[in-house]
């Protein structure tokens, strides 16, 4: 199975990541507010230290961010995806 990574642990990201964990996938998550990763980590997921760390070790990355400004900051900001 591919290694899956999620950037953004909000109302969509957490349930999606949890469902994929239950299906047996290796899931790593990251959020600008690290405490939001706790529900996924509690169920066996891993937490990355930065958005950049997420894409460095994944096969597929999902972005579940609140708006275009958040997406741009996570992609292009310090330790961003790009």
N, C-alpha and C positions, 0 to 999 in steps of 0.2 A: 504494500500500500504506500502511496506517496506521503511524504511528510508535509503537513499542513500548518500554515501560520496565519494568524489573525492579527490585524492591526485595527484596534478599536473595539473596546469591550463595553458597548452600550446595550440598549434594549434589543438589538438584533444580533450583535456579535457574540454575546455570552450564550444565548440559547443555541445558536448555530454551532459554536465551538463545543458545547456540552454534548449535543447530539452526535457530532463527529467522534468525540472521545468514546461515547457509548458504543459506537459502531466499530471501535477498535483502531482508529487512526491515531497517529502520533501528532499531537496538537501543541503548538507553542503560541503564546499570545503576548501582546504588548498593548499598553494604553498609556496615554499621556498622564493619567492619574493611576499610578501603579496598583492602588488598592482595588481597582475595578477588575483586576485579573484574578482576585482571590477565589471567586466561585469556580473558575476553571482549574486553577491550581489545586484546589481542595479535592477535585475529582480526578486528579492525575495528570493534568496538563502541565506544561512548563511555561515559565514567564521569562521573556527576553528582557535584556537590560536597555535596549533601544530599538527603534524601528529598523535601523540599519542591521542590527543583529538578527532580526527576524528573517529578512530576505537572504542573508548570507548562508543560511543552513536549510533552506526549504525547497520543496518541489513546486508548491503552489501557495501563493499569498493572497489572502482575502483582505480587502479594505472596507471597513464598516465605520466610516467617519461621519460626523454630524452635518458637515456642509463643505462647500468648495474651499473656503478659507482653511478649515482644519485639514483637508486633504492636501492642500498646497504646503502647509506648514510641516506636515508629517513627511511628505515626499521630498521637499527641497530644503527643509530647515537643518539645523545642526544635528548630526547623527541621523539624518533622514534616510529614506529608502533609496533615493537616487544618489 
